[in-house]
């Protein structure tokens, strides 16, 4: 599946009830939620209950003032809601059945959290895109210090500077990154037309 990036116009369309955007949103996150829950909930009914409750809470949050403050983090927000609903499902089922007698398939497993993985992957891809647009020196600083996590003394040798001046270069590179990141958020406008690519 193709990972989707989100922005303020997308969230505004979702909030206003735009049918194509809502259809895209539900189809996209239904697939991710099912991947996430399949290994954790063997009962199709329990999975469907969690999916529906997750969407109900997300749509309620969209309508509340300040419900979603960071549109680009919509994927992480849905993931967080889904985790909360899933925990409530576990609690409800453990109240109904003792742990010893309860079905083992209802217990959480240690499998990778799919939605969080998607959110992390989206952010990593965005960071690499922005770094590629940066001036060469800033790009090398960001890659060396943050992405490759090289020893700072080694980075100092590469640039022929001391630790104090490296801090200056890092500060400038971070500012350069921030400007490009904010610019990318303003210019990005994924829409429901992406639904056809899923």
KEVO-648703 format. One record per residue: residue in one letter; x, y, z of N, C-alpha, C, O, CB in turn. Coordinates in Angstrom, 1 decimal. Glycine has a CB too. Example, Ala and Ser with C-alpha at 12.3 -4.5 7.8 and 13.67 -1.06 7.14 Angstrom:
<sites>
A/13.2/-5.7/7.8/12.3/-4.5/7.8/13.2/-3.3/7.8/14.2/-3.3/8.5/11.3/-4.5/9.0
S/12.8/-2.2/7.1/13.7/-1.1/7.1/12.9/0.0/7.9/13.4/1.1/8.0/14.1/-0.6/5.7
</sites>
This chain:
<sites>
X/0.8/-1.2/0.0/0.0/0.0/0.0/0.9/1.2/0.0/2.0/1.2/0.5/-0.9/0.0/1.2
X/0.3/2.3/-0.5/1.1/3.6/-0.5/0.8/4.4/0.7/-0.4/4.6/1.1/0.7/4.4/-1.8
X/1.8/4.8/1.4/1.7/5.6/2.6/1.2/7.0/2.3/1.6/7.6/1.3/3.0/5.7/3.4
X/0.3/7.5/3.1/-0.4/8.8/2.8/0.2/9.9/3.8/0.3/9.6/5.0/-1.9/8.7/3.0
X/0.4/11.1/3.3/0.8/12.2/4.1/-0.4/13.0/4.3/-1.3/13.1/3.4/2.0/13.0/3.5
X/-0.5/13.7/5.4/-1.7/14.5/5.7/-1.3/16.0/6.0/-0.2/16.3/6.4/-2.5/13.9/6.9
X/-2.3/16.9/5.7/-2.0/18.3/6.0/-3.3/19.0/6.4/-4.4/18.3/6.5/-1.4/19.0/4.7
X/-3.3/20.3/6.7/-4.4/21.0/7.2/-5.6/21.0/6.2/-6.7/20.8/6.7/-4.0/22.4/7.5
X/-5.4/21.2/4.9/-6.5/21.2/4.0/-7.3/19.9/4.0/-8.5/19.8/3.9/-6.1/21.5/2.6
X/-6.5/18.8/4.1/-7.1/17.4/4.2/-8.0/17.3/5.4/-9.1/16.9/5.3/-6.0/16.3/4.1
X/-7.4/17.7/6.6/-8.2/17.6/7.8/-9.4/18.6/7.8/-10.5/18.2/8.3/-7.3/18.0/9.0
X/-9.3/19.7/7.1/-10.4/20.6/7.0/-11.5/20.0/6.2/-12.7/20.1/6.5/-10.0/22.0/6.4
X/-11.2/19.3/5.1/-12.2/18.6/4.3/-12.8/17.5/5.0/-14.0/17.3/4.9/-11.5/18.1/3.0
X/-12.0/16.8/5.8/-12.5/15.7/6.7/-13.5/16.3/7.7/-14.6/15.7/7.9/-11.4/15.0/7.4
X/-13.1/17.4/8.3/-14.0/18.0/9.3/-15.3/18.5/8.8/-16.3/18.4/9.4/-13.2/19.1/10.0
X/-15.3/19.0/7.5/-16.5/19.5/6.9/-17.4/18.5/6.3/-18.4/18.8/5.8/-16.1/20.5/5.8
X/-16.9/17.2/6.4/-17.8/16.1/5.9/-17.7/15.9/4.4/-18.6/15.3/3.8/-19.2/16.4/6.3
X/-16.6/16.3/3.7/-16.4/16.0/2.3/-16.4/14.5/2.0/-15.5/13.8/2.5/-15.1/16.7/1.8
X/-17.4/14.0/1.3/-17.6/12.6/1.1/-16.3/11.9/0.5/-15.9/10.8/1.1/-18.7/12.3/0.2
X/-15.7/12.4/-0.6/-14.5/11.6/-1.1/-13.4/11.6/-0.1/-12.7/10.6/0.0/-14.0/12.3/-2.3
X/-13.2/12.7/0.7/-12.1/12.7/1.7/-12.4/11.7/2.8/-11.6/10.9/3.3/-11.9/14.1/2.3
X/-13.7/11.7/3.3/-14.1/10.7/4.3/-13.9/9.3/3.8/-13.5/8.4/4.6/-15.5/11.0/4.8
X/-14.3/9.0/2.6/-14.2/7.6/2.0/-12.7/7.2/2.0/-12.4/6.1/2.4/-14.8/7.6/0.6
X/-11.9/8.2/1.5/-10.4/7.9/1.5/-9.9/7.6/2.9/-9.1/6.6/3.1/-9.7/9.1/0.9
X/-10.2/8.5/3.8/-9.8/8.3/5.2/-10.2/7.0/5.8/-9.3/6.3/6.4/-10.3/9.5/6.1
X/-11.4/6.6/5.7/-11.9/5.4/6.3/-11.3/4.2/5.6/-10.9/3.2/6.3/-13.5/5.3/6.1
X/-11.2/4.2/4.2/-10.5/3.1/3.5/-9.1/2.9/3.9/-8.6/1.8/4.2/-10.7/3.3/2.0
X/-8.4/4.0/4.0/-6.9/4.0/4.3/-6.7/3.5/5.7/-5.9/2.6/5.9/-6.3/5.4/4.2
X/-7.4/4.0/6.7/-7.1/3.6/8.1/-7.8/2.3/8.4/-7.3/1.6/9.3/-7.6/4.7/9.0
X/-8.8/1.9/7.7/-9.4/0.6/7.9/-8.4/-0.5/7.6/-8.2/-1.4/8.4/-10.7/0.3/7.1
X/-7.6/-0.3/6.5/-6.6/-1.3/6.1/-5.5/-1.3/7.2/-5.1/-2.4/7.6/-6.0/-0.9/4.8
X/-5.1/-0.2/7.7/-4.0/-0.2/8.7/-4.5/-0.7/10.0/-3.8/-1.5/10.7/-3.5/1.3/8.9
X/-5.7/-0.4/10.4/-6.2/-0.9/11.7/-6.4/-2.4/11.7/-6.1/-3.1/12.6/-7.6/-0.2/12.0
X/-6.8/-2.9/10.5/-7.0/-4.4/10.4/-5.6/-5.1/10.5/-5.5/-6.1/11.1/-7.7/-4.7/9.1
X/-4.6/-4.5/9.9/-3.3/-5.0/10.0/-2.8/-5.0/11.4/-2.2/-6.0/11.9/-2.3/-4.2/9.1
X/-3.1/-3.9/12.1/-2.6/-3.8/13.5/-3.3/-4.8/14.4/-2.7/-5.3/15.3/-2.9/-2.3/13.9
X/-4.6/-5.0/14.2/-5.4/-5.7/15.2/-5.5/-7.2/14.9/-5.9/-8.0/15.7/-6.8/-5.1/15.2
X/-5.2/-7.6/13.6/-5.4/-9.0/13.2/-4.7/-10.0/14.1/-5.2/-11.0/14.5/-5.0/-9.2/11.8
X/-3.5/-9.6/14.5/-2.6/-10.5/15.4/-3.0/-10.3/16.9/-2.6/-11.1/17.7/-1.2/-10.1/15.2
X/-3.9/-9.3/17.2/-4.2/-9.1/18.6/-5.6/-9.5/19.0/-5.9/-9.8/20.1/-4.0/-7.6/18.9
X/-6.5/-9.4/18.0/-7.9/-9.8/18.3/-8.3/-10.8/17.2/-8.5/-10.5/16.1/-8.8/-8.5/18.2
X/-8.5/-12.1/17.7/-8.9/-13.1/16.8/-10.4/-13.0/16.4/-10.8/-13.5/15.3/-8.6/-14.5/17.4
X/-11.2/-12.4/17.3/-12.6/-12.3/17.0/-12.9/-11.2/16.0/-12.6/-10.0/16.3/-13.4/-12.1/18.3
X/-13.5/-11.5/14.8/-13.8/-10.5/13.9/-14.7/-9.4/14.4/-14.6/-8.2/14.1/-14.5/-11.1/12.6
X/-15.6/-9.8/15.4/-16.5/-8.8/16.0/-15.8/-7.8/16.9/-16.1/-6.6/16.8/-17.6/-9.5/16.8
X/-14.8/-8.4/17.6/-14.0/-7.5/18.5/-13.2/-6.5/17.7/-13.1/-5.3/18.0/-13.1/-8.3/19.4
X/-12.7/-7.0/16.6/-11.9/-6.2/15.7/-12.7/-5.0/15.1/-12.3/-3.9/15.0/-11.2/-7.0/14.5
X/-13.9/-5.4/14.6/-14.8/-4.4/14.1/-15.3/-3.4/15.1/-15.4/-2.2/14.8/-16.1/-5.1/13.4
X/-15.5/-3.9/16.3/-15.9/-3.0/17.4/-14.8/-1.9/17.7/-15.1/-0.7/17.8/-16.2/-3.7/18.7
X/-13.6/-2.4/17.7/-12.4/-1.4/17.9/-12.3/-0.5/16.8/-12.1/0.7/17.0/-11.1/-2.2/18.1
X/-12.4/-1.0/15.5/-12.3/-0.1/14.3/-13.4/1.0/14.4/-13.1/2.1/14.2/-12.5/-1.0/13.1
X/-14.7/0.6/14.6/-15.8/1.5/14.6/-15.6/2.6/15.7/-15.9/3.8/15.5/-17.1/0.8/14.7
X/-15.2/2.1/16.9/-15.1/3.0/18.0/-13.9/4.0/17.8/-14.0/5.2/18.2/-14.8/2.2/19.3
X/-12.8/3.5/17.1/-11.7/4.4/16.8/-12.2/5.5/15.9/-11.9/6.7/16.1/-10.6/3.6/16.1
X/-12.9/5.1/14.8/-13.4/6.1/13.9/-14.3/7.1/14.6/-14.3/8.3/14.3/-14.1/5.5/12.7
X/-15.2/6.6/15.4/-16.2/7.4/16.1/-15.5/8.5/16.9/-15.8/9.7/16.9/-17.1/6.6/17.0
X/-14.4/8.1/17.6/-13.7/9.0/18.5/-12.8/10.0/17.7/-12.7/11.2/18.0/-12.7/8.3/19.4
X/-12.3/9.6/16.5/-11.5/10.5/15.7/-12.5/11.5/15.1/-12.1/12.7/15.1/-10.8/9.7/14.5
X/-13.6/11.1/14.6/-14.6/12.1/14.0/-15.1/13.1/15.1/-15.3/14.2/14.8/-15.7/11.4/13.3
X/-15.3/12.6/16.3/-15.7/13.4/17.4/-14.6/14.5/17.7/-14.9/15.6/18.0/-16.0/12.6/18.7
X/-13.3/14.0/17.7/-12.2/14.9/18.0/-12.1/16.0/16.9/-11.8/17.1/17.2/-10.9/14.1/18.1
X/-12.4/15.6/15.6/-12.4/16.6/14.5/-13.4/17.7/14.7/-13.1/18.8/14.4/-12.7/15.9/13.2
X/-14.5/17.4/15.4/-15.5/18.4/15.6/-15.3/19.2/16.8/-16.0/20.3/17.0/-16.9/17.7/15.6
X/-14.4/18.8/17.7/-14.2/19.5/19.0/-13.2/20.6/18.8/-12.2/20.4/18.0/-13.8/18.6/20.1
X/-13.3/21.8/19.4/-12.3/22.8/19.3/-10.9/22.4/19.7/-10.8/21.9/20.8/-12.7/24.1/20.1
X/-10.0/22.6/18.8/-8.6/22.2/19.1/-8.4/20.7/19.2/-7.4/20.2/19.8/-8.2/22.8/20.4
X/-9.3/19.9/18.6/-9.2/18.4/18.7/-8.0/17.9/18.0/-7.4/16.9/18.5/-10.4/17.8/18.1
X/-7.6/18.4/16.9/-6.4/17.9/16.1/-5.6/19.2/15.8/-5.9/19.9/14.9/-6.8/17.1/14.8
X/-4.6/19.4/16.6/-3.8/20.6/16.4/-2.6/20.5/15.4/-2.2/21.5/14.9/-3.2/21.0/17.8
X/-2.2/19.2/15.1/-1.1/19.0/14.2/-1.6/18.1/13.0/-1.5/16.9/13.1/0.1/18.4/14.9
X/-2.2/18.7/12.0/-2.8/17.8/10.9/-1.8/16.8/10.3/-2.2/15.7/9.9/-3.3/18.7/9.8
X/-0.5/17.2/10.3/0.5/16.3/9.7/0.7/15.1/10.5/1.3/14.1/10.1/1.8/17.0/9.4
X/0.2/15.1/11.8/0.4/14.0/12.7/-0.9/13.2/12.8/-1.2/12.5/13.8/0.8/14.4/14.1
X/-1.8/13.3/11.8/-3.1/12.6/11.8/-2.9/11.1/12.0/-3.7/10.5/12.8/-3.9/12.9/10.6
X/-2.0/10.5/11.3/-1.8/9.1/11.4/-1.4/8.7/12.8/-1.9/7.7/13.3/-0.6/8.7/10.5
X/-0.5/9.4/13.5/-0.1/9.1/14.9/-1.3/9.3/15.8/-1.5/8.6/16.8/1.1/10.0/15.3
X/-2.2/10.3/15.5/-3.3/10.6/16.3/-4.3/9.4/16.3/-4.8/8.9/17.3/-4.0/11.9/15.9
X/-4.6/8.9/15.1/-5.5/7.8/14.9/-4.9/6.5/15.6/-5.6/5.8/16.2/-5.7/7.5/13.4
X/-3.6/6.4/15.5/-2.9/5.2/16.1/-3.1/5.3/17.6/-3.4/4.3/18.3/-1.4/5.2/15.8
X/-3.0/6.5/18.2/-3.1/6.7/19.7/-4.5/6.3/20.1/-4.7/5.7/21.1/-2.7/8.1/20.1
X/-5.5/6.8/19.4/-6.9/6.5/19.7/-7.2/5.0/19.6/-7.8/4.5/20.5/-7.9/7.3/18.7
X/-6.7/4.4/18.6/-6.8/3.0/18.4/-6.2/2.2/19.6/-6.8/1.2/20.0/-6.2/2.5/17.0
X/-5.0/2.6/20.0/-4.4/2.0/21.1/-5.3/2.0/22.4/-5.4/1.1/23.1/-3.0/2.6/21.4
X/-5.8/3.2/22.6/-6.7/3.4/23.8/-7.9/2.5/23.8/-8.3/1.9/24.7/-7.1/4.9/23.9
X/-8.6/2.5/22.6/-9.7/1.6/22.4/-9.4/0.2/22.6/-10.1/-0.6/23.3/-10.4/1.8/21.0
X/-8.2/-0.2/22.1/-7.8/-1.6/22.2/-7.5/-2.0/23.7/-7.9/-3.1/24.1/-6.5/-1.8/21.4
X/-6.9/-1.1/24.4/-6.7/-1.3/25.9/-8.0/-1.5/26.6/-8.1/-2.3/27.5/-5.9/-0.2/26.5
X/-9.0/-0.6/26.3/-10.3/-0.7/26.9/-10.9/-2.1/26.6/-11.6/-2.7/27.4/-11.2/0.4/26.4
X/-10.7/-2.5/25.3/-11.3/-3.9/24.9/-10.6/-5.0/25.8/-11.3/-5.9/26.2/-11.0/-4.1/23.4
X/-9.3/-4.9/26.0/-8.6/-5.9/26.8/-9.2/-5.9/28.2/-9.4/-6.9/28.8/-7.1/-5.6/26.8
X/-9.4/-4.7/28.8/-9.9/-4.6/30.2/-11.3/-5.2/30.3/-11.6/-5.9/31.2/-9.9/-3.1/30.6
X/-12.1/-4.8/29.3/-13.5/-5.3/29.3/-13.5/-6.8/29.2/-14.3/-7.5/29.9/-14.3/-4.7/28.2
X/-12.7/-7.4/28.4/-12.7/-8.9/28.2/-12.0/-9.5/29.5/-12.4/-10.7/29.8/-11.9/-9.3/27.0
X/-11.1/-8.9/30.1/-10.5/-9.5/31.3/-11.4/-9.4/32.5/-11.4/-10.3/33.4/-9.1/-8.8/31.7
X/-12.3/-8.4/32.5/-13.3/-8.4/33.6/-14.4/-9.5/33.4/-14.8/-10.1/34.3/-14.1/-7.0/33.6
X/-14.7/-9.8/32.1/-15.7/-10.8/31.8/-15.1/-12.2/32.0/-15.9/-13.1/32.3/-16.2/-10.7/30.4
X/-13.8/-12.4/31.8/-13.2/-13.7/31.9/-11.9/-13.6/32.7/-11.2/-12.7/32.5/-12.9/-14.3/30.5
X/-11.7/-14.6/33.6/-10.4/-14.5/34.3/-9.3/-14.8/33.4/-9.4/-15.4/32.3/-10.4/-15.6/35.4
X/-8.1/-14.3/33.7/-6.9/-14.4/32.9/-6.6/-15.9/32.6/-6.2/-16.2/31.5/-5.7/-13.8/33.5
X/-6.8/-16.8/33.6/-6.4/-18.2/33.4/-7.4/-18.8/32.3/-7.0/-19.6/31.5/-6.5/-18.9/34.7
X/-8.7/-18.5/32.4/-9.7/-19.1/31.6/-9.9/-18.4/30.3/-10.5/-18.9/29.3/-11.0/-19.2/32.3
X/-9.3/-17.1/30.2/-9.6/-16.3/29.0/-8.9/-16.8/27.8/-7.9/-17.5/27.9/-9.2/-14.9/29.3
X/-9.4/-16.5/26.6/-8.7/-16.9/25.4/-7.4/-16.2/25.2/-7.3/-15.0/25.3/-9.7/-16.6/24.2
X/-6.4/-17.0/24.9/-5.0/-16.4/24.8/-4.9/-15.4/23.6/-4.1/-14.5/23.7/-4.0/-17.5/24.5
X/-5.8/-15.6/22.6/-5.7/-14.7/21.4/-6.1/-13.3/21.8/-5.8/-12.4/21.0/-6.5/-15.2/20.3
X/-6.8/-13.0/22.9/-7.2/-11.7/23.2/-6.2/-10.9/24.0/-6.3/-9.7/24.2/-8.5/-11.8/24.1
X/-5.1/-11.6/24.3/-4.0/-10.9/25.0/-3.1/-10.1/24.0/-2.9/-10.6/22.9/-3.1/-11.9/25.8
X/-2.6/-8.9/24.4/-1.8/-8.2/23.5/-0.5/-8.9/23.2/0.1/-9.6/24.1/-1.4/-6.8/24.1
X/0.0/-8.8/22.0/1.3/-9.5/21.7/2.3/-8.4/21.5/2.1/-7.2/21.6/1.1/-10.3/20.4
X/3.5/-8.9/21.2/4.7/-7.9/21.1/4.9/-7.6/19.6/6.0/-7.1/19.3/5.9/-8.5/21.8
X/4.0/-7.8/18.8/4.2/-7.5/17.3/4.4/-6.0/17.1/3.9/-5.2/17.9/3.1/-8.1/16.5
X/4.9/-5.7/16.0/5.2/-4.3/15.6/3.9/-3.6/15.5/2.9/-4.1/14.9/6.0/-4.2/14.4
X/3.8/-2.3/16.0/2.6/-1.5/15.9/2.6/-0.9/14.5/3.4/0.0/14.2/2.6/-0.4/17.0
X/1.7/-1.4/13.7/1.7/-1.0/12.2/1.5/0.5/12.0/2.2/1.1/11.3/0.6/-1.8/11.5
X/0.5/1.1/12.7/0.2/2.5/12.5/1.4/3.4/13.0/1.7/4.3/12.3/-1.1/2.9/13.3
X/2.0/3.0/14.1/3.1/3.8/14.5/4.3/3.7/13.5/5.0/4.6/13.3/3.6/3.4/15.9
X/4.5/2.4/13.0/5.5/2.2/12.0/5.3/3.1/10.8/6.2/3.7/10.2/5.6/0.7/11.6
X/4.0/3.2/10.3/3.7/4.0/9.2/4.0/5.5/9.5/4.6/6.2/8.7/2.2/3.8/8.8
X/3.5/5.9/10.6/3.8/7.3/11.0/5.3/7.6/11.0/5.7/8.7/10.6/3.1/7.7/12.4
X/6.1/6.7/11.6/7.5/6.9/11.7/8.1/6.9/10.3/9.0/7.7/10.0/8.1/5.8/12.6
X/7.6/6.0/9.5/8.2/5.9/8.1/7.9/7.2/7.3/8.7/7.7/6.6/7.6/4.7/7.4
X/6.7/7.7/7.5/6.3/9.0/6.8/7.2/10.1/7.2/7.7/10.9/6.4/4.8/9.3/7.1
X/7.4/10.2/8.5/8.3/11.3/9.0/9.7/11.1/8.5/10.4/12.1/8.2/8.3/11.3/10.6
X/10.2/9.9/8.5/11.6/9.6/8.1/11.7/10.0/6.6/12.7/10.6/6.2/12.0/8.1/8.3
X/10.7/9.6/5.8/10.8/10.0/4.4/10.8/11.5/4.2/11.5/12.0/3.3/9.6/9.3/3.6
X/9.9/12.2/5.0/9.8/13.6/4.8/11.1/14.3/5.2/11.6/15.2/4.6/8.7/14.2/5.7
X/11.8/13.8/6.3/13.0/14.4/6.8/14.1/14.2/5.7/14.8/15.1/5.4/13.5/13.7/8.1
X/14.2/13.0/5.0/15.2/12.8/4.0/14.9/13.7/2.8/15.9/14.1/2.1/15.2/11.3/3.6
X/13.6/13.9/2.4/13.3/14.8/1.3/13.8/16.2/1.6/14.4/16.8/0.7/11.8/14.8/1.1
X/13.6/16.7/2.8/13.9/18.0/3.1/15.5/18.2/3.2/16.0/19.1/2.7/13.3/18.4/4.5
X/16.1/17.2/3.8/17.6/17.2/3.9/18.2/17.3/2.5/19.2/18.0/2.2/18.2/16.0/4.6
X/17.6/16.6/1.5/18.1/16.6/0.1/18.0/17.9/-0.5/18.8/18.2/-1.4/17.3/15.5/-0.7
X/17.1/18.8/0.0/16.9/20.1/-0.6/17.8/21.2/0.1/17.9/22.3/-0.4/15.5/20.6/-0.5
X/18.5/20.8/1.1/19.3/21.8/1.9/20.6/22.1/1.2/21.1/21.3/0.4/19.6/21.3/3.3
X/21.2/23.3/1.5/22.5/23.6/1.0/23.5/22.5/1.4/23.3/21.9/2.5/23.0/25.0/1.5
X/24.5/22.3/0.6/25.4/21.1/0.8/26.0/21.1/2.3/26.0/20.0/2.9/26.6/21.2/-0.1
X/26.5/22.2/2.8/27.1/22.2/4.1/26.1/21.8/5.2/26.4/21.0/6.0/27.8/23.6/4.4
X/24.9/22.4/5.1/23.9/22.1/6.1/23.5/20.7/6.0/23.2/20.0/7.0/22.7/23.1/5.9
X/23.4/20.2/4.7/23.0/18.8/4.5/24.0/17.8/5.2/23.6/16.9/5.8/22.8/18.5/3.0
X/25.3/18.1/4.9/26.3/17.3/5.5/26.3/17.3/7.0/26.5/16.3/7.7/27.7/17.7/5.0
X/26.0/18.5/7.6/26.0/18.6/9.1/24.8/17.8/9.6/25.0/17.0/10.6/25.8/20.1/9.5
X/23.6/17.9/9.0/22.4/17.2/9.5/22.7/15.7/9.4/22.3/14.9/10.3/21.2/17.6/8.7
X/23.2/15.3/8.2/23.4/13.8/8.0/24.4/13.3/9.0/24.2/12.3/9.7/23.9/13.6/6.6
X/25.6/14.0/9.2/26.6/13.5/10.0/26.2/13.5/11.5/26.5/12.5/12.2/27.8/14.4/9.9
X/25.6/14.6/12.0/25.3/14.7/13.4/24.0/13.9/13.8/24.0/13.2/14.8/25.2/16.1/13.8
X/23.0/14.1/13.0/21.7/13.5/13.4/21.3/12.2/12.7/20.9/11.2/13.4/20.6/14.5/13.1
X/21.5/12.1/11.4/21.0/10.9/10.7/22.0/9.7/10.9/21.6/8.6/11.1/20.8/11.2/9.2
X/23.3/10.0/10.7/24.3/9.0/10.9/24.9/8.9/12.3/25.5/7.9/12.6/25.5/9.2/9.9
X/24.6/9.9/13.1/25.0/9.9/14.5/26.5/9.7/14.7/26.9/8.9/15.5/24.2/8.9/15.3
X/27.3/10.4/13.8/28.7/10.2/13.9/29.3/10.9/15.1/28.7/11.8/15.7/29.4/10.7/12.6
X/30.5/10.5/15.5/31.2/11.1/16.6/31.4/12.6/16.3/31.9/12.9/15.2/32.5/10.4/16.9
X/31.1/13.5/17.2/31.2/14.9/16.9/32.7/15.3/16.7/32.9/16.2/15.9/30.7/15.7/18.1
X/33.6/14.7/17.3/35.0/15.0/17.0/35.4/14.7/15.6/36.1/15.4/14.9/36.0/14.3/18.0
X/34.8/13.6/15.1/35.1/13.2/13.7/34.4/14.2/12.7/35.0/14.6/11.7/34.5/11.8/13.4
X/33.2/14.7/13.1/32.6/15.7/12.2/33.4/17.0/12.3/33.5/17.6/11.2/31.1/15.9/12.7
X/33.9/17.3/13.4/34.7/18.5/13.5/35.9/18.4/12.6/36.3/19.4/11.9/35.2/18.8/15.0
X/36.6/17.3/12.6/37.7/17.1/11.7/37.4/17.2/10.2/38.1/17.9/9.5/38.4/15.7/12.0
X/36.2/16.7/9.9/35.8/16.8/8.5/35.6/18.2/8.1/35.8/18.6/6.9/34.5/16.0/8.3
X/35.0/19.0/9.0/34.7/20.4/8.6/35.9/21.4/9.0/35.8/22.6/8.7/33.5/20.9/9.3
X/36.9/20.9/9.7/38.0/21.7/10.1/37.6/22.8/11.1/38.1/23.9/11.0/38.6/22.4/8.9
X/36.7/22.4/12.0/36.3/23.4/13.1/36.4/22.7/14.4/36.6/21.5/14.6/34.8/23.8/12.8
X/36.3/23.6/15.5/36.3/23.0/16.8/34.8/22.8/17.3/33.9/23.1/16.6/37.0/24.0/17.8
X/34.7/22.2/18.5/33.4/21.9/19.0/32.5/23.1/19.1/31.3/23.0/18.8/33.5/21.2/20.4
X/33.0/24.2/19.5/32.2/25.5/19.7/31.6/25.9/18.4/30.4/26.2/18.3/33.1/26.6/20.3
X/32.5/25.9/17.3/31.9/26.3/16.0/31.0/25.3/15.4/30.1/25.6/14.7/33.1/26.6/15.1
X/31.2/24.0/15.8/30.3/23.0/15.3/28.9/23.3/15.8/27.9/23.1/15.1/30.8/21.6/15.7
X/28.8/23.7/17.0/27.5/24.0/17.6/26.8/25.1/16.8/25.6/25.1/16.6/27.6/24.5/19.1
X/27.6/26.1/16.3/27.1/27.2/15.5/26.6/26.6/14.2/25.5/26.9/13.7/28.2/28.3/15.2
X/27.4/25.7/13.5/27.0/25.1/12.3/25.7/24.3/12.4/24.8/24.3/11.6/28.1/24.3/11.7
X/25.7/23.5/13.5/24.5/22.7/13.8/23.2/23.5/13.9/22.2/23.2/13.4/24.7/21.8/15.0
X/23.4/24.7/14.7/22.3/25.6/14.9/21.8/26.1/13.6/20.6/26.2/13.3/22.7/26.7/15.8
X/22.7/26.5/12.7/22.3/27.1/11.4/21.6/26.0/10.5/20.6/26.3/9.9/23.6/27.7/10.7
X/22.2/24.8/10.6/21.6/23.7/9.8/20.2/23.4/10.2/19.3/23.1/9.4/22.5/22.5/9.8
X/20.0/23.4/11.6/18.7/23.1/12.1/17.7/24.2/11.7/16.5/23.9/11.4/18.7/23.0/13.6
X/18.1/25.5/11.7/17.3/26.6/11.3/16.9/26.4/9.8/15.7/26.6/9.4/17.9/28.0/11.5
X/17.9/26.1/9.0/17.7/25.8/7.6/16.6/24.7/7.3/15.7/24.8/6.5/19.0/25.5/6.8
X/16.8/23.6/8.1/15.9/22.5/8.0/14.4/23.0/8.4/13.5/22.6/7.7/16.3/21.3/9.0
X/14.3/23.7/9.5/13.0/24.2/10.0/12.3/25.0/8.9/11.1/24.8/8.7/13.2/25.0/11.3
X/13.0/25.9/8.3/12.4/26.8/7.2/11.9/25.9/6.1/10.8/26.1/5.7/13.5/27.8/6.7
X/12.7/24.9/5.7/12.2/24.1/4.6/11.1/23.2/5.0/10.2/22.9/4.2/13.4/23.2/4.1
X/11.1/22.7/6.2/10.0/21.9/6.7/8.7/22.6/6.8/7.7/22.1/6.3/10.4/21.3/8.1
X/8.7/23.8/7.3/7.5/24.6/7.4/7.0/25.0/6.0/5.8/25.0/5.7/7.7/25.9/8.2
X/7.9/25.2/5.1/7.6/25.5/3.7/6.9/24.3/3.1/6.0/24.5/2.3/8.8/26.0/2.9
X/7.4/23.1/3.4/6.9/21.9/2.8/5.5/21.7/3.3/4.6/21.1/2.6/7.8/20.7/3.1
X/5.2/22.0/4.5/3.8/21.8/5.1/2.8/22.8/4.4/1.7/22.4/4.2/3.8/22.1/6.6
X/3.3/24.0/4.1/2.4/24.9/3.4/2.1/24.5/2.0/1.0/24.7/1.5/3.0/26.3/3.4
X/3.1/23.9/1.3/2.9/23.5/-0.1/2.3/22.2/-0.3/2.0/21.9/-1.5/4.2/23.6/-0.8
X/2.1/21.3/0.7/1.7/20.0/0.5/0.2/19.9/0.5/-0.4/20.5/1.5/2.3/19.0/1.5
X/-0.5/19.3/-0.4/-1.9/19.2/-0.4/-2.4/17.9/-0.9/-3.1/17.8/-2.0/-2.5/20.3/-1.2
X/-2.1/16.8/-0.2/-2.7/15.5/-0.7/-4.2/15.5/-0.5/-4.7/16.1/0.4/-2.1/14.3/0.1
X/-4.9/14.9/-1.4/-6.3/14.9/-1.4/-6.9/13.5/-1.6/-6.1/12.5/-1.7/-6.9/15.8/-2.4
X/-8.2/13.4/-1.6/-8.8/12.1/-1.8/-8.5/11.4/-3.1/-8.8/10.2/-3.2/-10.3/12.3/-1.6
X/-8.0/12.2/-4.1/-7.7/11.5/-5.3/-6.6/10.5/-5.1/-6.5/9.6/-5.9/-7.2/12.5/-6.3
X/-5.8/10.5/-4.0/-4.8/9.5/-3.7/-5.5/8.2/-3.4/-4.8/7.2/-3.4/-3.9/10.0/-2.5
X/-6.8/8.2/-3.1/-7.4/6.9/-2.7/-7.3/5.9/-3.8/-7.2/4.7/-3.6/-8.9/7.2/-2.4
X/-7.3/6.4/-5.1/-7.2/5.4/-6.2/-5.9/4.7/-6.3/-5.8/3.7/-7.0/-7.5/6.2/-7.5
X/-4.9/5.3/-5.6/-3.5/4.7/-5.7/-3.3/3.6/-4.6/-2.3/2.9/-4.6/-2.5/5.8/-5.5
X/-4.3/3.5/-3.7/-4.1/2.5/-2.6/-4.2/1.1/-3.1/-4.0/0.1/-2.3/-5.1/2.8/-1.5
</sites>
